[in-house]
Amino acid sequence: MNKVLIFMDKFFKTANGDLNILGKLAKIIFIFIIIKVLTKIVHVVIDKAVKRKKSNIFHRDERKINTLVTVIKNIIKYVFYFIGLVMVLDMFNINTSSILATAGIGGLAIGFGAQSLVKDIITGFFILFEDQFSVGDYVKIGEYEGIVEELGVRVTKIRAFSGELHIIPNSNIQTVTNRARGNMRALVVVTVAYEEDIEKVSRVLNEVCNEIRESNESIVEGPNLIGLSNLGEYGMDFTIVARTKPMEQWGVEREIRKKVKEAFNKENIEIPYPKRVIQER
């Protein structure tokens, strides 16, 4: 054991007992490994503590808690890495205490060119505390839209329906359209041929609306037949509108279209489509 210690002293230390370059590099690696392990342990503890609370809260509050947990994890990670950075600077005899005392943390961040980072963090906290959106919400931010996967102190991550992950700095978030707050609208336009009887079509569509209203639990209000809404190039347009729970509007629209098609097939009501007639002379 003594031989190992002597070898390490020769390999990692200078003649006067201070750490050489290899020794400092090994210590830096060790510091950040410890930080990584501590971060993982704290994250596990937070997840277990939150998991015990989730059984007694509503779904809306659960999404809010998930967002808070993500932000807290990020803050803890940044604090650990900041401590590690201070320890590394101390190894190179850089007086970090005097830097922090004279310039302050804000001045140090600006000195490192981190103005945008500070702006991202401040905007992230405003988004969180104003409850603009939470993890799991369907939002549109600028040209991007999708499900919020993560709301961090610096960036927001949105998963598009195509599978793409959009990572947006919080400072770039100007206008947010949240499509998961309150009741959503389901709208279906049904087109029938001009030869069909308007009263018959209205009766069949009202029957479909009543059937869906009684069977679909995602519907909050309706569906209701608005009536004949347009005279198009190929047929007459009838509009059906319903109010649904958040994120359920597309499923309700699909069900309405399916039921309408089945009812039209049963009642021999024609849905028009472009036709080409070829006459031989």
Beta strands, then each sheet from edge to edge (+ up, - down):
strand 1: 138-141
strand 2: 144-151
strand 3: 155-159
strand 4: 165-169
strand 5: 176-178
strand 6: 184-192
strand 7: 219-231
strand 8: 236-244
sheet 1: 4+ 3- 2+ 1- 5+
sheet 2: 6+ 8- 7+
end
